[in-house]
């Protein structure tokens, strides 16, 4: 029986588990009892980790997904379970590591693909480059690396901020971001599971890199709300974390997921995705309790 062991079973991993065939077993780690109960209600076998034993999940796993992000101390899974992962590796059919397009750094709005050199401009990106290398060094691990652009989906979109008046259209000349709907992340992961290519790296993003202010403007238009005023990046009040996202501008190519995995994106651009999110919200609001 196929069994997925998922470290850091969060937004993207949960989307994958929802589309897995019914004969799959999924073990998912989480940090709290509350989140464990949410996962259990979705048919996941939750493991509160660090804390609870992983012996059964490690013994049964045929597939491995790592969503847990690295810290200054390194990769949290390999820091704790390096020997166990090395022992598991030869028995696995597939392993996936969720990384970020931040590993490419700043390209001043130019295109990047999976062959582009890794020159991260932020500490987050540097930690991801190190973590990718750590996982790639595990002998006999059938590893696939997925570099994710900005993730959005149900419960993660611009509508709440537009509605409550906190959305800001920060303008930085030439700034573009790539993004991807969480359901498209799930379908790419499943496509890879069904046709593994050990050692492959894939960019996960839609077809339409766009300035962030355009996304906010379109969200406001969909809601019939006032478009937030433009704010110049140079004078905008921003946290260091928020400002760091603007340190990088690039267009990310997604050709490989189409040509190699045969993926057809459900949400090929942010306008399609936002319209679908709003419809989902409206349908949920109209559904009787």
ZIBEL-V164813 format. One record per residue. N is the residue number from 0. RES is the residue in three letters. PHI is phi in whole degrees, 0 to 359 (none if undefined). OMEGA is omega in whole degrees, 0 to 359 (NA if undefined). D_CENTER is the distance of its C-alpha to the mean C-alpha in whole Angstrom. Layout:
BEGIN
[[N;RES;PHI;OMEGA;D_CENTER] [N;RES;PHI;OMEGA;D_CENTER]]
END
This chain:
BEGIN
[[0;UNK;none;179;26] [1;UNK;295;183;23] [2;UNK;224;179;21] [3;UNK;259;169;17] [4;UNK;255;187;17] [5;UNK;242;178;14] [6;UNK;271;184;13] [7;UNK;76;189;12] [8;UNK;281;184;11] [9;UNK;250;190;9] [10;UNK;305;183;8] [11;UNK;287;181;6] [12;UNK;296;178;9] [13;UNK;295;177;11] [14;UNK;296;176;10] [15;UNK;296;184;11] [16;UNK;299;179;14] [17;UNK;290;182;15] [18;UNK;252;178;16] [19;UNK;290;176;17] [20;UNK;302;188;21] [21;UNK;293;181;23] [22;UNK;274;179;25] [23;UNK;275;169;22] [24;UNK;253;180;22] [25;UNK;235;169;18] [26;UNK;261;180;19] [27;UNK;231;178;16] [28;UNK;272;175;16] [29;UNK;209;188;16] [30;UNK;262;188;18] [31;UNK;231;177;21] [32;UNK;296;181;23] [33;UNK;298;179;22] [34;UNK;291;178;19] [35;UNK;298;180;20] [36;UNK;291;176;22] [37;UNK;297;179;20] [38;UNK;296;181;18] [39;UNK;300;179;22] [40;UNK;294;179;22] [41;UNK;266;178;20] [42;UNK;89;178;21] [43;UNK;272;171;19] [44;UNK;269;188;21] [45;UNK;280;174;20] [46;UNK;230;176;21] [47;UNK;280;187;21] [48;UNK;219;3;20] [49;UNK;293;178;22] [50;UNK;141;184;25] [51;UNK;278;183;25] [52;UNK;288;180;26] [53;UNK;250;189;24] [54;UNK;306;183;27] [55;UNK;295;181;27] [56;UNK;297;180;23] [57;UNK;293;180;24] [58;UNK;289;186;27] [59;UNK;268;190;25] [60;UNK;298;170;22] [61;UNK;251;181;22] [62;UNK;223;184;18] [63;UNK;229;176;16] [64;UNK;233;181;12] [65;UNK;243;176;11] [66;UNK;250;183;8] [67;UNK;294;184;11] [68;UNK;277;181;11] [69;UNK;280;174;14] [70;UNK;233;176;17] [71;UNK;302;181;20] [72;UNK;276;179;21] [73;UNK;110;181;19] [74;UNK;283;186;17] [75;UNK;293;180;17] [76;UNK;286;183;18] [77;UNK;289;176;20] [78;UNK;300;186;22] [79;UNK;259;192;23] [80;UNK;234;185;23] [81;UNK;304;181;23] [82;UNK;294;181;27] [83;UNK;295;179;25] [84;UNK;293;178;22] [85;UNK;298;179;25] [86;UNK;290;182;27] [87;UNK;285;191;24] [88;UNK;312;184;23] [89;UNK;294;182;26] [90;UNK;269;184;26] [91;UNK;280;174;22] [92;UNK;271;185;22] [93;UNK;199;172;18] [94;UNK;223;180;15] [95;UNK;230;176;12] [96;UNK;243;179;10] [97;UNK;270;180;6] [98;UNK;251;185;7] [99;UNK;217;174;7] [100;UNK;290;175;10] [101;UNK;298;179;12] [102;UNK;294;182;14] [103;UNK;277;181;16] [104;UNK;74;184;17] [105;UNK;267;176;19] [106;UNK;233;174;21] [107;UNK;50;176;23] [108;UNK;86;179;21] [109;UNK;279;182;22] [110;UNK;280;170;20] [111;UNK;231;171;18] [112;UNK;224;187;17] [113;UNK;292;179;16] [114;UNK;267;181;20] [115;UNK;293;179;20] [116;UNK;299;180;21] [117;UNK;271;181;18] [118;UNK;226;186;20] [119;UNK;297;182;17] [120;UNK;260;182;19] [121;UNK;237;177;18] [122;UNK;298;178;18] [123;UNK;303;180;14] [124;UNK;296;179;14] [125;UNK;297;179;17] [126;UNK;296;179;16] [127;UNK;292;177;13] [128;UNK;300;179;16] [129;UNK;296;181;18] [130;UNK;294;176;15] [131;UNK;304;182;15] [132;UNK;295;178;18] [133;UNK;299;181;19] [134;UNK;291;179;17] [135;UNK;292;182;19] [136;UNK;276;181;22] [137;UNK;287;182;22] [138;UNK;297;172;25] [139;UNK;65;178;25] [140;UNK;274;181;21] [141;UNK;282;193;20] [142;UNK;275;171;17] [143;UNK;230;180;14] [144;UNK;251;182;11] [145;UNK;241;181;8] [146;UNK;264;188;8] [147;UNK;269;169;5] [148;UNK;281;180;7] [149;UNK;298;186;7] [150;UNK;264;171;6] [151;UNK;223;181;9] [152;UNK;165;182;11] [153;UNK;305;181;14] [154;UNK;84;179;14] [155;UNK;229;180;12] [156;UNK;200;185;14] [157;UNK;276;191;17] [158;UNK;295;183;20] [159;UNK;299;181;20] [160;UNK;291;177;21] [161;UNK;295;182;23] [162;UNK;295;184;25] [163;UNK;269;174;26] [164;UNK;82;181;27] [165;UNK;261;179;24] [166;UNK;292;179;22] [167;UNK;231;176;23] [168;UNK;259;182;23] [169;UNK;273;187;23] [170;UNK;255;171;25] [171;UNK;233;186;25] [172;UNK;307;176;26] [173;UNK;82;184;24] [174;UNK;284;173;21] [175;UNK;225;174;18] [176;UNK;235;169;14] [177;UNK;257;182;12] [178;UNK;211;179;9] [179;UNK;208;177;8] [180;UNK;284;185;9] [181;UNK;299;178;7] [182;UNK;292;176;10] [183;UNK;285;172;10] [184;UNK;302;182;7] [185;UNK;300;183;9] [186;UNK;289;176;12] [187;UNK;293;179;11] [188;UNK;300;180;11] [189;UNK;295;178;14] [190;UNK;299;179;16] [191;UNK;292;179;15] [192;UNK;300;183;16] [193;UNK;279;176;19] [194;UNK;219;184;20] [195;UNK;298;174;19] [196;UNK;220;191;20] [197;UNK;303;181;20] [198;UNK;94;183;19] [199;UNK;288;174;17] [200;UNK;238;182;14] [201;UNK;229;168;12] [202;UNK;275;178;11] [203;UNK;245;179;8] [204;UNK;200;178;10] [205;UNK;271;186;12] [206;UNK;273;195;16] [207;UNK;228;172;17] [208;UNK;301;187;16] [209;UNK;211;175;18] [210;UNK;298;184;19] [211;UNK;298;181;18] [212;UNK;293;178;21] [213;UNK;292;180;22] [214;UNK;294;178;19] [215;UNK;298;180;20] [216;UNK;298;181;24] [217;UNK;291;178;23] [218;UNK;299;179;21] [219;UNK;296;179;25] [220;UNK;298;179;27] [221;UNK;298;182;25] [222;UNK;276;186;26] [223;UNK;69;182;29] [224;UNK;258;177;29] [225;UNK;300;176;30] [226;UNK;286;180;28] [227;UNK;303;182;27] [228;UNK;294;178;29] [229;UNK;287;178;28] [230;UNK;235;181;28] [231;UNK;290;182;29] [232;UNK;304;186;26] [233;UNK;296;184;29] [234;UNK;251;182;30] [235;UNK;291;173;27] [236;UNK;280;184;27] [237;UNK;217;173;24] [238;UNK;290;176;22] [239;UNK;305;178;22] [240;UNK;297;180;18] [241;UNK;298;181;18] [242;UNK;295;182;20] [243;UNK;296;179;18] [244;UNK;295;180;16] [245;UNK;275;178;19] [246;UNK;286;183;20] [247;UNK;233;175;18] [248;UNK;224;180;18] [249;UNK;200;171;17] [250;UNK;255;185;17] [251;UNK;257;179;14] [252;UNK;279;177;16] [253;UNK;245;185;14] [254;UNK;301;186;18] [255;UNK;295;180;17] [256;UNK;294;179;15] [257;UNK;280;186;18] [258;UNK;284;185;21] [259;UNK;270;184;20] [260;UNK;256;179;18] [261;UNK;68;183;19] [262;UNK;284;169;17] [263;UNK;245;186;18] [264;UNK;298;174;15] [265;UNK;288;183;16] [266;UNK;232;188;15] [267;UNK;287;178;16] [268;UNK;207;186;16] [269;UNK;293;180;16] [270;UNK;293;176;19] [271;UNK;299;182;19] [272;UNK;295;181;15] [273;UNK;292;177;17] [274;UNK;299;180;20] [275;UNK;293;178;19] [276;UNK;297;181;17] [277;UNK;294;178;21] [278;UNK;298;178;23] [279;UNK;298;177;21] [280;UNK;299;182;22] [281;UNK;294;178;25] [282;UNK;296;180;25] [283;UNK;294;181;24] [284;UNK;292;183;27] [285;UNK;275;184;30] [286;UNK;289;179;29] [287;UNK;293;180;32] [288;UNK;285;NA;31]]
END
